[in-house]
Amino acid sequence: MIPYGRQEITEDDIAAVVATLKSDFLTQGPAIPRFERALADYCGATHAVAVCNATAALHMACEALGLGPGDRLWTSPNTFVASANCGLYCGATVDFVDIDPRSYNMSVSALAARLEAAEAAGTLPKIVIPVHFAGQSCDMQAIHALGQRYGFRIIEDASHAVGGTYLDSRVGSCRYSDITVFSFHPVKIITTGEGGMALTNDPALAARMERFRSHGITRDPALMDGEADGPWYYQQVELGHNLRITDLQAALGCSQLDRLDDYIARRHAIRERYDAALASLPVITPFQSPEGRSALHLYPIQIDPARTDKGRREVFEALRATGIGVNVHYIPVHTQPWYRGLGFAPGDFPQAERYYAHAISLPMFPTLTEAQQAEVIAALGSALA
Ligand SMILES: *Cc1c(COP(=O)(O)O)cnc(C)c1O
């Protein structure tokens, strides 16, 4: 089976993890701050807080921005459920903004229209989470301008997009947002097994996230209620969680980061071959924005209903039957039973639903060989014939 995504683990990665295993620290050692500093520097952000996964990073980011009961969080329906669940964890109300039919990212015009209506109704969101679907940045300049006008904060869900760029900056620079979140799950761009990170340029937000990551505990006398009893002393000043990543994982992350640019280049070479080979098939290939370079976590195509009678399910099953591990990204979040229970219904976000009805993600990972890719292309051709 050729999977839709997979990690690459090199001898250098193994050596880095083994060296940490033999060191004094399995967790809370030097590899975590090294990984944080390296990725913050790479992205051009000042602060980074590494945690056990991106879901935890999104939750921590919402908490740090003060999201709570009575507040509203808006995100894209074309995402993994975690982008929305983080709002529910904080007791906030979650809503969605439909996608742009070309980029599959949150539509800026839909966002502007919803904000205008919400302002009139007194229901403006506190946080908007744009999701850089498939690795391509949203139109952050426009979303940031709307944030300034309507007073919401911005968390970029860049789980797909580490290594990508937007205008003159790297995704993660937080030039147009408060916080950016990355995922290091094995199918993503670089991996730590499980892992995530939140980047910000705001030292106060970074400090709040660091406390939330570790039980809400501080050793900073300035934050304590009264005097420290002695050098051993710490205080729990708020209710946090244990969201920590281990040094073993951070050592793997540092080693993987060395290959990030190479990975993005390899993903683009694969995309170019797909784009060329699929041009003659009745499929819609993923639009590449000239405003930046996608990290290309995914290569999502749509089976074009205007040019073929073959349905998505038929094509999907034919590919799976020949050992091509295609997948679908994403089932619109608002159609999940949990969200239907909150009052959402099919039909609420028609662009996301229309895209989903035709979408298939083809294999896309840096070690996909030309021979494997040729197999995928031939199988897709037969499935559509
Ligand atoms: C993978 C993913 C997440 C969650 O990442 P984890 O590290 O698995 O918690 C969140 N948002 C999006 C868009 C993702 O693809």
The ligand as a Tripos MOL2 file, in Angstrom:
@<TRIPOS>MOLECULE
LIG
   15    15     1     0     0
SMALL
NO_CHARGES

@<TRIPOS>ATOM
      1 C1         -3.2690   17.3230   12.4900 C.3       1 LIG1
      2 C2         -4.0640   18.5470   12.7050 C.ar      1 LIG1
      3 C3         -4.3540   19.0450   13.9820 C.ar      1 LIG1
      4 C4         -4.0400   18.2880   15.2400 C.3       1 LIG1
      5 O1         -2.7120   17.9570   15.3290 O.3       1 LIG1
      6 P1         -2.2240   16.9090   16.4340 P.3       1 LIG1
      7 O2         -0.7530   17.2020   16.5440 O.co2     1 LIG1
      8 O3         -2.5110   15.5450   15.8900 O.co2     1 LIG1
      9 O4         -2.9530   17.1960   17.6910 O.co2     1 LIG1
     10 C5         -5.0260   20.2490   14.0880 C.ar      1 LIG1
     11 N1         -5.4020   20.9350   13.0010 N.ar      1 LIG1
     12 C6         -5.1660   20.4750   11.7580 C.ar      1 LIG1
     13 C7         -5.5950   21.2960   10.5840 C.3       1 LIG1
     14 C8         -4.5060   19.2580   11.5710 C.ar      1 LIG1
     15 O5         -4.3000   18.7900   10.3390 O.3       1 LIG1
@<TRIPOS>BOND
     1     1     2 1
     2     2     3 ar
     3     2    14 ar
     4     3     4 1
     5     3    10 ar
     6     4     5 1
     7     5     6 1
     8     6     7 2
     9     6     8 1
    10     6     9 1
    11    10    11 ar
    12    11    12 ar
    13    12    13 1
    14    12    14 ar
    15    14    15 1
@<TRIPOS>SUBSTRUCTURE
     1 LIG1         1 GROUP 0 **** ****
